[in-house]
Amino acid sequence: MIKSEWEKYGKDDPYYLVITLDKFDKQNLSTDAFDEFFKTGFEYIDRIWHDIEDHFAIKFSPKTALDFGCGVGRLVFPLAKRAESVVGIDISENMLKNAYENAKKMGFANTEFFQTDEFFKTNSRKYDLIHSTITFQHINPKIGLKIFEDLVHVLNENGIGVIHFIYENPLPKSSALRFKLYRDFPLIYRIRNIWKKSDKPLFPMHEYNLNKVFSILQKNDCHQCFVKFSFHGMNGAVIFFQKKKGYIY
């Protein structure tokens, strides 16, 4: 997906774009589904916090937090319950409009939102927590690894990072090849949609070389890490790390 496509779907179907379940489709998004959508975010951050406090910092209480790929704010708001201020970043200005509206609706005054390019051009702050989940997989690694390193650079000393990548497609080779063709040649997917009378977007999935990810962490003094595996149709890894200068084994 290019930025214009993220803008289109961010305007037309923003909640489905974040969690691709039919109940979050614009045609089905009831009040109960809306509440459930945001409840999943609070549950997720609760799990993340348990792991952070278990491995790095008891009673972790960041002053500043950042969520990259924030969408409509699903994870920004539970972070805003735990941090003094939170910044959400997304490529889609339409998604950010929804995030602003949701922050106002839910009464979160300690949140800010930036379009990706704007953030990296203007940011002068450091953060105690940087977070991103199910986002880098949609970014070509040639671009994504540079963004990842830029995020690590804005992490405070002793700050915590929690970043998700996919690293392997477990599908049979024929299915993986078909998906790669759809991803790399969007016209083929559009023809497929016409044939199937479908308007669902294709979410590009990119595998990352974790050797390169860990190299970025090591050269930026993030020497304490642990990994939890994930599966959302692809094999992934949630990497927890702390920027802390110290002894290297």
N, C-alpha and C positions, 0 to 999 in steps of 0.2 A: 504493500500500500504506500502511495505517495501522500504528501501532506493534504492535497486537495481531497483525496478519498477519505482520510481521517476526518476532515472537516465535514464532508457530506454525511457520513454516518454518525459523526458526533452531533450533528444537527437533527438527523432523521430518527436515530435509534440509539441514543447515548448509553442507556443502561444495558441493553443487549450487547453493545460493543464491549462492555466491561466483563459481563458474565453471560456467556452465550447459552442461556436457558430460555425456553419459550415463555416462561412466566415473567421474564424481564423484557420481553419484546414490547414495543410501544403499544401494540394492539391489546396486550394482556396485562399491562402494568397497573394493577389495582393498588389501592392504598395499602393493603396487606402486603402485596409483593414489594412495594416501595420500602416499607418498613423492614421486610425480611432482607432486602438487598443491603441496607445499611447495617443491619444486625450482623451479617456475615463479616463485615469489616471489623466490628468490635470484637467478635470472637477470634478472628485471625490475629489482631494485634495483641490480644490477651495471651495467645500461644507464643507469639514472638517474644513478648516480655518475659514470659516464664523462662525461655531459653537464654535470653540475655542475662537475666539475674542469676540463673543457675551456673553460667559459665564465666561471666565477666564482672558484673556489678550488682551487688545486692541493693535493693531499693533504688534502682536506676531512675533518675529523674532529670531528663535533659531540659536545658533551657531552650534550645533551638533544635528543630527537627525538620527534615526535608523528605518529601515523597516524590520520587521521579516516576512519571507516568500516572499522575494522580487521577485522571479521568474526571468523574463528577464528584470526587471527594470521598469516596467510600472509605479510604484508609486515613485520609487527612483528619477527619473528625474524631475518630478514636485516639489518634496521636495528639490532637488538640486537648484531649482530656488529661493527657499525661505530660505535656510539654508546655512551657510558657508561650511559645510561638511556633507555628508550623508554616512552612512554605510548600505549596503544591505546584508541580511543574508538569505541563503536558504540551504535546505538539499541536493539539486542536483547540483553537480559540472557542469553538462551539461547546466543546466539553467543559472548558473553563467557565463559560457563561453559566452552565448548569451548576458547576461547583460553587460559584459566587452566590447563585440563588439558593442553593441548598444550605450554604453557610448562614445566610441571612435567615432562612426559614427555621433552622435548628438553633440559632442563637450563638454561633461560634464567631466571636469577634477577634480571636487571636490567630486567624488564618489569613494567608496571602496566597495569591495564585499568579503564576507567570507562564507565558508561552516559552517554549524551550529556548529558542534563539534569543529572546529578550533576556531570559535569566542569565545565560552564559555571557552576554555582552555587558550586563549591568551589575551582576552580583559582586558584592564586596564583603560579604559576611562569611563566617565559619559556622559549622553546625556540630552539635553533639551527637546527632543521629542522622544518618542518611539511609534511606530505604527505597527499595524498588522490587516489585514482584510482577510476574507475567507481563513484562514490558520490553526488556532487552531482546526477547525472542522475536519481536516484531521489527527489530532494527538490524540492518546488515552489520555483521561484526566489524567491518572496516570502519564504520562510523561509530558503532556501539562501544567498541573498546576505547576509543578516544573519549567518548562521553563518560564512560566508567572511570577512566583515569582523572578526568576533570572533577568528577564527584568526590573521588578519594582525596583530591587536593583541597577541597573545601571542608574536609572533616577535621574537627579540632583534635589536638593531642588528647589521648584517652577517650576519644569519641568512638562510637560503635557504628558499624555498617552492617546492613542486612540486605543482600542483593541476590536476586534469583536469575539463573541462566538455565537454558536447556543445552544439553551436550550430546544427545543421541536420539535418533529416530528409530524406535523399536519396530516399526511397521515392516511387513514383508517388502522386499526390494521393489516389487512391481508397484505397490501402493505408494512407497516413498518416492519412486521416480515420477509417478503421476502427479503427486502433490508438488514436487519440485518444478515440474513443467508448468503447473498452474501458477506457482509463485513467480517464476522467472519469465513467463510469457503470459501476461494477464489477458491478452486477447483470447487465448485458448479457454481460459476460465469464463470469460464473458459469453463465448459461444456455448459452453457447457450450460451456463445459466439460462440462456435462451431456449436451449433444447429441453431443459428440465422445468422451464417456466418458473424460475427461482430468482429472487432478488437479494439473496443473502450474500454478504461480502465474504471474500476470501481473506483470512487472516494469515499473512506470511509468517512462516516459522523458520528461524535461523538457529542452527546449532553453533555453539561457541567452543573454541579450544580452551579448556580450563587451564592448560599450561600457561597460556598468555594471560589469563585472568590472575592466576597466582603470581606470575612474574610482576605484574603491576602492583599487587599488594605488597610483595616483598620489597621492591625498590622504593616504596612509599612508607616504610616503617610499620606496616600492618603485619606484625610477626606472630600474632596470636589469632588463630582461626579455627573454626570447626564447621562442618558441613552436615546438612540434613538433606536427604534426597526427596524429590518430589515427582509426581506424575500427573500431567494434565494432557494425556495423549502422547506426550513425549517424555523421555527421561530427563529430569532436571536436577539441579542442585541449588539449595538455598545456602549461601555462604555468609556466615557470621564472622566478623573480624573487628579487631580493635587496633586503632592507630596508637602505638605505644613503643617508643624507642627502648631498646633493651638488648639483652643477650640473645645472640643468634646461635643456635646449636650447630 
